[in-house]
Amino acid sequence: AYDGVDPPLHNADGSLSVLKIFRDVTERKRMEKHILDLERLAVLGRLSSGISHELRNPLATIDSSAYFLKSQLKGADAKVQTHLDRIRSSVSRCTEIIQSLVDLVKMKEPSLTNIDLRAVVSHALAGAEVPDAVAVNLEFADTVMVAGDWTLLEMALSKLIDNAVEAMNGEGVMT
Protein backbone atom coordinates (compact mmCIF):
# COMPACT_ATOMS: atom_id res chain seq x y z
CA ALA A 1 0.00 0.00 0.00
CA TYR A 2 1.24 3.51 -0.80
CA ASP A 3 1.41 5.97 2.10
CA GLY A 4 1.46 9.16 -0.03
CA VAL A 5 5.06 10.39 0.55
CA ASP A 6 6.67 11.79 -2.66
CA PRO A 7 9.81 13.79 -1.81
CA PRO A 8 11.16 15.75 -4.84
CA LEU A 9 14.76 14.98 -5.88
CA HIS A 10 17.14 17.38 -7.62
CA ASN A 11 19.27 15.70 -10.25
CA ALA A 12 22.91 16.79 -10.93
CA ASP A 13 21.74 18.66 -14.06
CA GLY A 14 19.16 20.63 -12.03
CA SER A 15 16.12 18.72 -13.26
CA LEU A 16 13.62 17.36 -10.82
CA SER A 17 12.74 13.72 -10.28
CA VAL A 18 10.24 12.09 -8.01
CA LEU A 19 11.07 9.17 -5.83
CA LYS A 20 8.12 7.01 -4.96
CA ILE A 21 8.42 5.38 -1.56
CA PHE A 22 6.14 2.50 -0.83
CA ARG A 23 5.62 1.04 2.59
CA ASP A 24 3.68 -2.10 3.22
CA VAL A 25 1.11 -1.05 5.83
CA THR A 26 -0.92 -4.26 5.51
CA GLU A 27 0.14 -5.55 8.92
CA ARG A 28 -0.52 -2.17 10.58
CA LYS A 29 -4.00 -2.02 9.03
CA ARG A 30 -4.70 -5.61 10.13
CA MET A 31 -3.62 -4.77 13.69
CA GLU A 32 -5.75 -1.60 13.71
CA LYS A 33 -8.78 -3.63 12.60
CA HIS A 34 -8.01 -6.25 15.24
CA ILE A 35 -7.83 -3.56 17.95
CA LEU A 36 -11.15 -2.07 16.78
CA ASP A 37 -12.73 -5.53 16.86
CA LEU A 38 -11.45 -6.08 20.41
CA GLU A 39 -12.78 -2.68 21.50
CA ARG A 40 -16.19 -3.53 20.00
CA LEU A 41 -16.19 -6.86 21.82
CA ALA A 42 -15.32 -5.12 25.08
CA VAL A 43 -18.22 -2.69 24.64
CA LEU A 44 -20.52 -5.55 23.67
CA GLY A 45 -19.35 -7.48 26.73
CA ARG A 46 -20.15 -4.59 29.08
CA LEU A 47 -23.51 -4.06 27.37
CA SER A 48 -24.49 -7.74 27.49
CA SER A 49 -23.40 -7.97 31.11
CA GLY A 50 -25.62 -5.03 32.04
CA ILE A 51 -28.57 -6.31 30.04
CA SER A 52 -28.23 -9.82 31.45
CA HIS A 53 -28.24 -8.43 34.98
CA GLU A 54 -31.33 -6.33 34.25
CA LEU A 55 -33.19 -9.29 32.69
CA ARG A 56 -32.26 -11.93 35.25
CA ASN A 57 -33.90 -10.09 38.14
CA PRO A 58 -37.41 -9.94 36.61
CA LEU A 59 -37.02 -13.51 35.32
CA ALA A 60 -36.19 -14.67 38.85
CA THR A 61 -39.34 -12.92 40.10
CA ILE A 62 -41.46 -14.59 37.42
CA ASP A 63 -39.94 -17.98 38.21
CA SER A 64 -40.45 -17.70 41.96
CA SER A 65 -44.00 -16.42 41.46
CA ALA A 66 -44.83 -19.36 39.18
CA TYR A 67 -43.32 -21.72 41.77
CA PHE A 68 -45.43 -20.13 44.50
CA LEU A 69 -48.61 -20.30 42.41
CA LYS A 70 -47.94 -23.94 41.54
CA SER A 71 -47.58 -24.80 45.23
CA GLN A 72 -50.76 -22.86 46.13
CA LEU A 73 -52.80 -24.28 43.25
CA LYS A 74 -52.08 -27.97 43.79
CA GLY A 75 -55.77 -28.78 43.38
CA ALA A 76 -56.09 -26.81 40.13
CA ASP A 77 -56.84 -28.62 36.88
CA ALA A 78 -54.06 -30.03 34.72
CA LYS A 79 -54.24 -27.14 32.25
CA VAL A 80 -53.33 -24.60 34.98
CA GLN A 81 -50.43 -26.80 36.13
CA THR A 82 -49.25 -27.20 32.52
CA HIS A 83 -49.24 -23.43 31.98
CA LEU A 84 -47.32 -22.84 35.20
CA ASP A 85 -44.78 -25.47 34.12
CA ARG A 86 -44.48 -23.75 30.72
CA ILE A 87 -43.82 -20.41 32.44
CA ARG A 88 -41.03 -21.93 34.53
CA SER A 89 -39.59 -23.77 31.52
CA SER A 90 -39.60 -20.59 29.43
CA VAL A 91 -37.92 -18.64 32.23
CA SER A 92 -35.24 -21.31 32.40
CA ARG A 93 -34.78 -21.16 28.62
CA CYS A 94 -34.49 -17.35 28.72
CA THR A 95 -31.90 -17.57 31.47
CA GLU A 96 -29.90 -20.09 29.41
CA ILE A 97 -30.10 -17.84 26.33
CA ILE A 98 -28.90 -14.85 28.35
CA GLN A 99 -26.00 -16.90 29.69
CA SER A 100 -25.16 -18.12 26.19
CA LEU A 101 -25.05 -14.56 24.90
CA VAL A 102 -22.81 -13.50 27.76
CA ASP A 103 -20.59 -16.54 27.14
CA LEU A 104 -20.51 -15.82 23.42
CA VAL A 105 -19.34 -12.25 24.00
CA LYS A 106 -16.73 -13.52 26.43
CA MET A 107 -15.77 -15.98 23.68
CA LYS A 108 -16.09 -18.91 26.03
CA GLU A 109 -15.60 -22.26 24.35
CA PRO A 110 -18.80 -24.27 23.84
CA SER A 111 -19.35 -27.02 26.38
CA LEU A 112 -19.25 -30.09 24.15
CA THR A 113 -21.03 -33.20 25.37
CA ASN A 114 -22.64 -36.16 23.64
CA ILE A 115 -26.17 -35.05 22.89
CA ASP A 116 -29.11 -36.85 21.36
CA LEU A 117 -30.08 -34.35 18.68
CA ARG A 118 -33.65 -35.70 18.71
CA ALA A 119 -34.03 -34.46 22.30
CA VAL A 120 -32.68 -31.00 21.41
CA VAL A 121 -35.05 -30.73 18.42
CA SER A 122 -38.00 -31.87 20.54
CA HIS A 123 -37.15 -29.39 23.29
CA ALA A 124 -36.72 -26.54 20.77
CA LEU A 125 -40.09 -27.42 19.20
CA ALA A 126 -41.80 -27.56 22.60
CA GLY A 127 -40.64 -24.02 23.34
CA ALA A 128 -41.45 -22.67 19.87
CA GLU A 129 -44.62 -20.85 18.90
CA VAL A 130 -45.73 -23.01 16.01
CA PRO A 131 -49.24 -22.11 14.81
CA ASP A 132 -51.85 -24.85 14.63
CA ALA A 133 -51.91 -24.37 10.83
CA VAL A 134 -48.30 -25.63 10.66
CA ALA A 135 -47.95 -29.39 10.76
CA VAL A 136 -44.64 -30.62 12.16
CA ASN A 137 -43.23 -33.79 10.65
CA LEU A 138 -40.26 -35.24 12.56
CA GLU A 139 -38.06 -37.71 10.70
CA PHE A 140 -35.02 -39.03 12.57
CA ALA A 141 -32.40 -41.66 11.94
CA ASP A 142 -32.23 -44.38 14.59
CA THR A 143 -29.29 -42.74 16.34
CA VAL A 144 -28.66 -39.02 16.21
CA MET A 145 -25.85 -38.45 18.69
CA VAL A 146 -23.64 -35.39 18.19
CA ALA A 147 -20.87 -33.70 20.13
CA GLY A 148 -22.28 -30.27 20.85
CA ASP A 149 -23.37 -27.60 23.28
CA TRP A 150 -27.04 -28.21 24.14
CA THR A 151 -27.90 -24.54 24.72
CA LEU A 152 -26.20 -23.28 21.56
CA LEU A 153 -27.76 -26.04 19.44
CA GLU A 154 -31.20 -25.33 20.90
CA MET A 155 -30.79 -21.61 20.20
CA ALA A 156 -29.83 -22.33 16.59
CA LEU A 157 -32.71 -24.79 16.11
CA SER A 158 -35.20 -22.39 17.71
CA LYS A 159 -34.11 -19.69 15.29
CA LEU A 160 -34.46 -22.11 12.36
CA ILE A 161 -37.96 -23.09 13.51
CA ASP A 162 -39.00 -19.44 13.90
CA ASN A 163 -37.60 -18.59 10.46
CA ALA A 164 -39.34 -21.60 8.89
CA VAL A 165 -42.71 -20.64 10.38
CA GLU A 166 -42.23 -17.06 9.20
CA ALA A 167 -41.21 -18.17 5.69
CA MET A 168 -44.27 -20.44 5.53
CA ASN A 169 -46.56 -17.52 6.42
CA GLY A 170 -47.82 -19.54 9.38
CA GLU A 171 -49.20 -22.52 7.45
CA GLY A 172 -47.95 -25.67 5.78
CA VAL A 173 -45.78 -28.63 6.73
CA MET A 174 -42.44 -28.22 8.46
CA THR A 175 -40.23 -31.32 8.27
Number of C-alpha atoms within 10 A of each C-alpha: 8 10 11 10 11 12 10 11 12 10 10 7 6 8 8 11 12 11 11 13 11 12 11 10 12 10 9 10 11 11 12 12 12 12 12 12 12 12 12 12 15 14 13 15 19 15 14 20 18 12 13 17 12 11 13 16 11 12 17 15 12 15 20 13 15 20 16 12 14 18 11 10 13 11 10 10 9 10 9 15 18 12 13 20 16 15 17 20 15 16 20 15 17 15 17 15 17 19 17 18 17 21 16 15 18 16 12 10 9 14 11 11 12 12 16 15 19 17 14 18 16 14 14 22 17 13 14 16 12 19 12 10 12 16 14 13 9 10 8 9 7 7 9 12 14 13 12 16 15 20 18 17 16 22 17 13 19 21 14 13 19 17 12 17 21 12 10 13 12 16 15 14 13 14 9
